[in-house]
Amino acid sequence: MSAAATGEGAAALICDCDGVLIDSEAVAADVLVRELDARWPGVDARP
């Protein structure tokens, strides 16, 4: 049974604000491109 099913909370929260655990800049760029594509479908937003 999972922790969510038993009502237990998380024991820890890991925050990666400076990109040490993952390179979050690439992830953020992909999200930005998706959002721009959704708003302006005819414009090439890829860097």
mmCIF file of the N, C-alpha and C atoms, coordinates in Angstrom:
data_MODEL
# 
_entry.id   MODEL 
# 
loop_
_atom_site.group_PDB 
_atom_site.id 
_atom_site.type_symbol 
_atom_site.label_atom_id 
_atom_site.label_alt_id 
_atom_site.label_comp_id 
_atom_site.label_asym_id 
_atom_site.label_entity_id 
_atom_site.label_seq_id 
_atom_site.pdbx_PDB_ins_code 
_atom_site.Cartn_x 
_atom_site.Cartn_y 
_atom_site.Cartn_z 
_atom_site.occupancy 
_atom_site.B_iso_or_equiv 
_atom_site.pdbx_formal_charge 
_atom_site.auth_seq_id 
_atom_site.auth_comp_id 
_atom_site.auth_asym_id 
_atom_site.auth_atom_id 
_atom_site.pdbx_PDB_model_num 
ATOM 1   N N  . MET A 1 1  ? 0.853  -1.176 0.000   1.00 0.00 ? 1  MET A N  1 
ATOM 2   C CA . MET A 1 1  ? 0.000  0.000  0.000   1.00 0.00 ? 1  MET A CA 1 
ATOM 3   C C  . MET A 1 1  ? 0.895  1.235  0.000   1.00 0.00 ? 1  MET A C  1 
ATOM 4   N N  . SER A 1 2  ? 0.546  2.218  -0.809  1.00 0.00 ? 2  SER A N  1 
ATOM 5   C CA . SER A 1 2  ? 1.375  3.412  -0.928  1.00 0.00 ? 2  SER A CA 1 
ATOM 6   C C  . SER A 1 2  ? 1.154  4.365  0.245   1.00 0.00 ? 2  SER A C  1 
ATOM 7   N N  . ALA A 1 3  ? 2.089  5.296  0.395   1.00 0.00 ? 3  ALA A N  1 
ATOM 8   C CA . ALA A 1 3  ? 1.975  6.293  1.462   1.00 0.00 ? 3  ALA A CA 1 
ATOM 9   C C  . ALA A 1 3  ? 0.741  7.163  1.253   1.00 0.00 ? 3  ALA A C  1 
ATOM 10  N N  . ALA A 1 4  ? 0.405  7.445  -0.004  1.00 0.00 ? 4  ALA A N  1 
ATOM 11  C CA . ALA A 1 4  ? -0.782 8.259  -0.285  1.00 0.00 ? 4  ALA A CA 1 
ATOM 12  C C  . ALA A 1 4  ? -2.055 7.543  0.145   1.00 0.00 ? 4  ALA A C  1 
ATOM 13  N N  . ALA A 1 5  ? -2.086 6.227  -0.023  1.00 0.00 ? 5  ALA A N  1 
ATOM 14  C CA . ALA A 1 5  ? -3.278 5.457  0.339   1.00 0.00 ? 5  ALA A CA 1 
ATOM 15  C C  . ALA A 1 5  ? -3.446 5.348  1.848   1.00 0.00 ? 5  ALA A C  1 
ATOM 16  N N  . THR A 1 6  ? -2.345 5.336  2.583   1.00 0.00 ? 6  THR A N  1 
ATOM 17  C CA . THR A 1 6  ? -2.423 5.208  4.035   1.00 0.00 ? 6  THR A CA 1 
ATOM 18  C C  . THR A 1 6  ? -2.552 6.553  4.731   1.00 0.00 ? 6  THR A C  1 
ATOM 19  N N  . GLY A 1 7  ? -2.431 7.654  3.973   1.00 0.00 ? 7  GLY A N  1 
ATOM 20  C CA . GLY A 1 7  ? -2.562 8.973  4.568   1.00 0.00 ? 7  GLY A CA 1 
ATOM 21  C C  . GLY A 1 7  ? -1.276 9.498  5.171   1.00 0.00 ? 7  GLY A C  1 
ATOM 22  N N  . GLU A 1 8  ? -0.170 8.805  4.982   1.00 0.00 ? 8  GLU A N  1 
ATOM 23  C CA . GLU A 1 8  ? 1.110  9.272  5.502   1.00 0.00 ? 8  GLU A CA 1 
ATOM 24  C C  . GLU A 1 8  ? 1.649  10.372 4.593   1.00 0.00 ? 8  GLU A C  1 
ATOM 25  N N  . GLY A 1 9  ? 2.286  11.358 5.193   1.00 0.00 ? 9  GLY A N  1 
ATOM 26  C CA . GLY A 1 9  ? 2.869  12.444 4.417   1.00 0.00 ? 9  GLY A CA 1 
ATOM 27  C C  . GLY A 1 9  ? 4.302  12.140 4.026   1.00 0.00 ? 9  GLY A C  1 
ATOM 28  N N  . ALA A 1 10 ? 4.882  13.027 3.273   1.00 0.00 ? 10 ALA A N  1 
ATOM 29  C CA . ALA A 1 10 ? 6.271  12.881 2.856   1.00 0.00 ? 10 ALA A CA 1 
ATOM 30  C C  . ALA A 1 10 ? 7.191  13.154 4.039   1.00 0.00 ? 10 ALA A C  1 
ATOM 31  N N  . ALA A 1 11 ? 8.291  12.425 4.086   1.00 0.00 ? 11 ALA A N  1 
ATOM 32  C CA . ALA A 1 11 ? 9.262  12.612 5.157   1.00 0.00 ? 11 ALA A CA 1 
ATOM 33  C C  . ALA A 1 11 ? 10.253 13.716 4.818   1.00 0.00 ? 11 ALA A C  1 
ATOM 34  N N  . ALA A 1 12 ? 10.413 14.008 3.510   1.00 0.00 ? 12 ALA A N  1 
ATOM 35  C CA . ALA A 1 12 ? 11.376 15.021 3.100   1.00 0.00 ? 12 ALA A CA 1 
ATOM 36  C C  . ALA A 1 12 ? 10.942 15.640 1.782   1.00 0.00 ? 12 ALA A C  1 
ATOM 37  N N  . LEU A 1 13 ? 11.395 16.856 1.550   1.00 0.00 ? 13 LEU A N  1 
ATOM 38  C CA . LEU A 1 13 ? 11.157 17.544 0.294   1.00 0.00 ? 13 LEU A CA 1 
ATOM 39  C C  . LEU A 1 13 ? 12.505 18.031 -0.204  1.00 0.00 ? 13 LEU A C  1 
ATOM 40  N N  . ILE A 1 14 ? 12.879 17.634 -1.412  1.00 0.00 ? 14 ILE A N  1 
ATOM 41  C CA . ILE A 1 14 ? 14.159 18.039 -1.981  1.00 0.00 ? 14 ILE A CA 1 
ATOM 42  C C  . ILE A 1 14 ? 13.901 19.131 -3.010  1.00 0.00 ? 14 ILE A C  1 
ATOM 43  N N  . CYS A 1 15 ? 14.510 20.296 -2.805  1.00 0.00 ? 15 CYS A N  1 
ATOM 44  C CA . CYS A 1 15 ? 14.376 21.412 -3.740  1.00 0.00 ? 15 CYS A CA 1 
ATOM 45  C C  . CYS A 1 15 ? 15.703 21.614 -4.456  1.00 0.00 ? 15 CYS A C  1 
ATOM 46  N N  . ASP A 1 16 ? 15.650 21.734 -5.779  1.00 0.00 ? 16 ASP A N  1 
ATOM 47  C CA . ASP A 1 16 ? 16.845 21.928 -6.595  1.00 0.00 ? 16 ASP A CA 1 
ATOM 48  C C  . ASP A 1 16 ? 16.756 23.293 -7.262  1.00 0.00 ? 16 ASP A C  1 
ATOM 49  N N  . CYS A 1 17 ? 17.056 24.340 -6.505  1.00 0.00 ? 17 CYS A N  1 
ATOM 50  C CA . CYS A 1 17 ? 16.870 25.697 -7.006  1.00 0.00 ? 17 CYS A CA 1 
ATOM 51  C C  . CYS A 1 17 ? 17.997 26.173 -7.914  1.00 0.00 ? 17 CYS A C  1 
ATOM 52  N N  . ASP A 1 18 ? 19.170 25.563 -7.825  1.00 0.00 ? 18 ASP A N  1 
ATOM 53  C CA . ASP A 1 18 ? 20.293 26.044 -8.625  1.00 0.00 ? 18 ASP A CA 1 
ATOM 54  C C  . ASP A 1 18 ? 20.760 25.046 -9.674  1.00 0.00 ? 18 ASP A C  1 
ATOM 55  N N  . GLY A 1 19 ? 19.991 23.991 -9.933  1.00 0.00 ? 19 GLY A N  1 
ATOM 56  C CA . GLY A 1 19 ? 20.310 23.055 -10.992 1.00 0.00 ? 19 GLY A CA 1 
ATOM 57  C C  . GLY A 1 19 ? 21.427 22.083 -10.679 1.00 0.00 ? 19 GLY A C  1 
ATOM 58  N N  . VAL A 1 20 ? 21.685 21.813 -9.413  1.00 0.00 ? 20 VAL A N  1 
ATOM 59  C CA . VAL A 1 20 ? 22.744 20.882 -9.038  1.00 0.00 ? 20 VAL A CA 1 
ATOM 60  C C  . VAL A 1 20 ? 22.330 19.437 -9.307  1.00 0.00 ? 20 VAL A C  1 
ATOM 61  N N  . LEU A 1 21 ? 21.076 19.094 -9.004  1.00 0.00 ? 21 LEU A N  1 
ATOM 62  C CA . LEU A 1 21 ? 20.625 17.711 -9.184  1.00 0.00 ? 21 LEU A CA 1 
ATOM 63  C C  . LEU A 1 21 ? 20.300 17.401 -10.638 1.00 0.00 ? 21 LEU A C  1 
ATOM 64  N N  . ILE A 1 22 ? 19.656 18.324 -11.326 1.00 0.00 ? 22 ILE A N  1 
ATOM 65  C CA . ILE A 1 22 ? 19.386 18.175 -12.757 1.00 0.00 ? 22 ILE A CA 1 
ATOM 66  C C  . ILE A 1 22 ? 19.642 19.507 -13.437 1.00 0.00 ? 22 ILE A C  1 
ATOM 67  N N  . ASP A 1 23 ? 19.895 19.464 -14.735 1.00 0.00 ? 23 ASP A N  1 
ATOM 68  C CA . ASP A 1 23 ? 20.062 20.695 -15.497 1.00 0.00 ? 23 ASP A CA 1 
ATOM 69  C C  . ASP A 1 23 ? 18.682 21.210 -15.849 1.00 0.00 ? 23 ASP A C  1 
ATOM 70  N N  . SER A 1 24 ? 18.133 22.048 -14.998 1.00 0.00 ? 24 SER A N  1 
ATOM 71  C CA . SER A 1 24 ? 16.752 22.496 -15.154 1.00 0.00 ? 24 SER A CA 1 
ATOM 72  C C  . SER A 1 24 ? 16.591 23.557 -16.239 1.00 0.00 ? 24 SER A C  1 
ATOM 73  N N  . GLU A 1 25 ? 17.674 24.124 -16.734 1.00 0.00 ? 25 GLU A N  1 
ATOM 74  C CA . GLU A 1 25 ? 17.567 25.136 -17.782 1.00 0.00 ? 25 GLU A CA 1 
ATOM 75  C C  . GLU A 1 25 ? 16.966 24.544 -19.057 1.00 0.00 ? 25 GLU A C  1 
ATOM 76  N N  . ALA A 1 26 ? 17.375 23.337 -19.423 1.00 0.00 ? 26 ALA A N  1 
ATOM 77  C CA . ALA A 1 26 ? 16.830 22.680 -20.621 1.00 0.00 ? 26 ALA A CA 1 
ATOM 78  C C  . ALA A 1 26 ? 15.351 22.352 -20.437 1.00 0.00 ? 26 ALA A C  1 
ATOM 79  N N  . VAL A 1 27 ? 14.975 21.927 -19.253 1.00 0.00 ? 27 VAL A N  1 
ATOM 80  C CA . VAL A 1 27 ? 13.571 21.619 -18.960 1.00 0.00 ? 27 VAL A CA 1 
ATOM 81  C C  . VAL A 1 27 ? 12.733 22.892 -19.063 1.00 0.00 ? 27 VAL A C  1 
ATOM 82  N N  . ALA A 1 28 ? 13.218 23.974 -18.487 1.00 0.00 ? 28 ALA A N  1 
ATOM 83  C CA . ALA A 1 28 ? 12.496 25.248 -18.529 1.00 0.00 ? 28 ALA A CA 1 
ATOM 84  C C  . ALA A 1 28 ? 12.374 25.759 -19.964 1.00 0.00 ? 28 ALA A C  1 
ATOM 85  N N  . ALA A 1 29 ? 13.418 25.585 -20.767 1.00 0.00 ? 29 ALA A N  1 
ATOM 86  C CA . ALA A 1 29 ? 13.372 26.022 -22.161 1.00 0.00 ? 29 ALA A CA 1 
ATOM 87  C C  . ALA A 1 29 ? 12.327 25.239 -22.946 1.00 0.00 ? 29 ALA A C  1 
ATOM 88  N N  . ASP A 1 30 ? 12.234 23.931 -22.711 1.00 0.00 ? 30 ASP A N  1 
ATOM 89  C CA . ASP A 1 30 ? 11.222 23.114 -23.390 1.00 0.00 ? 30 ASP A CA 1 
ATOM 90  C C  . ASP A 1 30 ? 9.811  23.554 -23.021 1.00 0.00 ? 30 ASP A C  1 
ATOM 91  N N  . VAL A 1 31 ? 9.592  23.854 -21.753 1.00 0.00 ? 31 VAL A N  1 
ATOM 92  C CA . VAL A 1 31 ? 8.273  24.321 -21.307 1.00 0.00 ? 31 VAL A CA 1 
ATOM 93  C C  . VAL A 1 31 ? 7.951  25.662 -21.960 1.00 0.00 ? 31 VAL A C  1 
ATOM 94  N N  . LEU A 1 32 ? 8.916  26.556 -22.008 1.00 0.00 ? 32 LEU A N  1 
ATOM 95  C CA . LEU A 1 32 ? 8.705  27.862 -22.626 1.00 0.00 ? 32 LEU A CA 1 
ATOM 96  C C  . LEU A 1 32 ? 8.347  27.715 -24.101 1.00 0.00 ? 32 LEU A C  1 
ATOM 97  N N  . VAL A 1 33 ? 9.061  26.860 -24.823 1.00 0.00 ? 33 VAL A N  1 
ATOM 98  C CA . VAL A 1 33 ? 8.778  26.645 -26.244 1.00 0.00 ? 33 VAL A CA 1 
ATOM 99  C C  . VAL A 1 33 ? 7.373  26.082 -26.435 1.00 0.00 ? 33 VAL A C  1 
ATOM 100 N N  . ARG A 1 34 ? 6.974  25.128 -25.597 1.00 0.00 ? 34 ARG A N  1 
ATOM 101 C CA . ARG A 1 34 ? 5.612  24.566 -25.692 1.00 0.00 ? 34 ARG A CA 1 
ATOM 102 C C  . ARG A 1 34 ? 4.556  25.646 -25.475 1.00 0.00 ? 34 ARG A C  1 
ATOM 103 N N  . GLU A 1 35 ? 4.769  26.500 -24.471 1.00 0.00 ? 35 GLU A N  1 
ATOM 104 C CA . GLU A 1 35 ? 3.809  27.566 -24.189 1.00 0.00 ? 35 GLU A CA 1 
ATOM 105 C C  . GLU A 1 35 ? 3.745  28.575 -25.337 1.00 0.00 ? 35 GLU A C  1 
ATOM 106 N N  . LEU A 1 36 ? 4.893  28.941 -25.889 1.00 0.00 ? 36 LEU A N  1 
ATOM 107 C CA . LEU A 1 36 ? 4.904  29.872 -27.014 1.00 0.00 ? 36 LEU A CA 1 
ATOM 108 C C  . LEU A 1 36 ? 4.240  29.258 -28.238 1.00 0.00 ? 36 LEU A C  1 
ATOM 109 N N  . ASP A 1 37 ? 4.491  27.969 -28.503 1.00 0.00 ? 37 ASP A N  1 
ATOM 110 C CA . ASP A 1 37 ? 3.843  27.277 -29.623 1.00 0.00 ? 37 ASP A CA 1 
ATOM 111 C C  . ASP A 1 37 ? 2.330  27.265 -29.458 1.00 0.00 ? 37 ASP A C  1 
ATOM 112 N N  . ALA A 1 38 ? 1.859  27.106 -28.231 1.00 0.00 ? 38 ALA A N  1 
ATOM 113 C CA . ALA A 1 38 ? 0.419  27.079 -27.985 1.00 0.00 ? 38 ALA A CA 1 
ATOM 114 C C  . ALA A 1 38 ? -0.210 28.454 -28.238 1.00 0.00 ? 38 ALA A C  1 
ATOM 115 N N  . ARG A 1 39 ? 0.526  29.515 -27.934 1.00 0.00 ? 39 ARG A N  1 
ATOM 116 C CA . ARG A 1 39 ? -0.019 30.864 -28.093 1.00 0.00 ? 39 ARG A CA 1 
ATOM 117 C C  . ARG A 1 39 ? 0.144  31.401 -29.517 1.00 0.00 ? 39 ARG A C  1 
ATOM 118 N N  . TRP A 1 40 ? 1.266  31.066 -30.159 1.00 0.00 ? 40 TRP A N  1 
ATOM 119 C CA . TRP A 1 40 ? 1.553  31.522 -31.522 1.00 0.00 ? 40 TRP A CA 1 
ATOM 120 C C  . TRP A 1 40 ? 1.983  30.324 -32.365 1.00 0.00 ? 40 TRP A C  1 
ATOM 121 N N  . PRO A 1 41 ? 1.022  29.536 -32.861 1.00 0.00 ? 41 PRO A N  1 
ATOM 122 C CA . PRO A 1 41 ? 1.335  28.290 -33.567 1.00 0.00 ? 41 PRO A CA 1 
ATOM 123 C C  . PRO A 1 41 ? 2.155  28.470 -34.843 1.00 0.00 ? 41 PRO A C  1 
ATOM 124 N N  . GLY A 1 42 ? 2.080  29.605 -35.512 1.00 0.00 ? 42 GLY A N  1 
ATOM 125 C CA . GLY A 1 42 ? 2.804  29.790 -36.768 1.00 0.00 ? 42 GLY A CA 1 
ATOM 126 C C  . GLY A 1 42 ? 4.234  30.264 -36.602 1.00 0.00 ? 42 GLY A C  1 
ATOM 127 N N  . VAL A 1 43 ? 4.649  30.560 -35.380 1.00 0.00 ? 43 VAL A N  1 
ATOM 128 C CA . VAL A 1 43 ? 5.981  31.116 -35.125 1.00 0.00 ? 43 VAL A CA 1 
ATOM 129 C C  . VAL A 1 43 ? 6.907  30.019 -34.620 1.00 0.00 ? 43 VAL A C  1 
ATOM 130 N N  . ASP A 1 44 ? 8.131  29.958 -35.200 1.00 0.00 ? 44 ASP A N  1 
ATOM 131 C CA . ASP A 1 44 ? 9.117  28.976 -34.737 1.00 0.00 ? 44 ASP A CA 1 
ATOM 132 C C  . ASP A 1 44 ? 9.784  29.520 -33.475 1.00 0.00 ? 44 ASP A C  1 
ATOM 133 N N  . ALA A 1 45 ? 9.506  28.915 -32.340 1.00 0.00 ? 45 ALA A N  1 
ATOM 134 C CA . ALA A 1 45 ? 10.027 29.398 -31.055 1.00 0.00 ? 45 ALA A CA 1 
ATOM 135 C C  . ALA A 1 45 ? 11.288 28.662 -30.617 1.00 0.00 ? 45 ALA A C  1 
ATOM 136 N N  . ARG A 1 46 ? 11.717 27.669 -31.384 1.00 0.00 ? 46 ARG A N  1 
ATOM 137 C CA . ARG A 1 46 ? 12.925 26.915 -31.005 1.00 0.00 ? 46 ARG A CA 1 
ATOM 138 C C  . ARG A 1 46 ? 14.149 27.807 -31.111 1.00 0.00 ? 46 ARG A C  1 
ATOM 139 N N  . PRO A 1 47 ? 15.053 27.700 -30.132 1.00 0.00 ? 47 PRO A N  1 
ATOM 140 C CA . PRO A 1 47 ? 16.286 28.503 -30.191 1.00 0.00 ? 47 PRO A CA 1 
ATOM 141 C C  . PRO A 1 47 ? 17.202 28.043 -31.312 1.00 0.00 ? 47 PRO A C  1 
# 
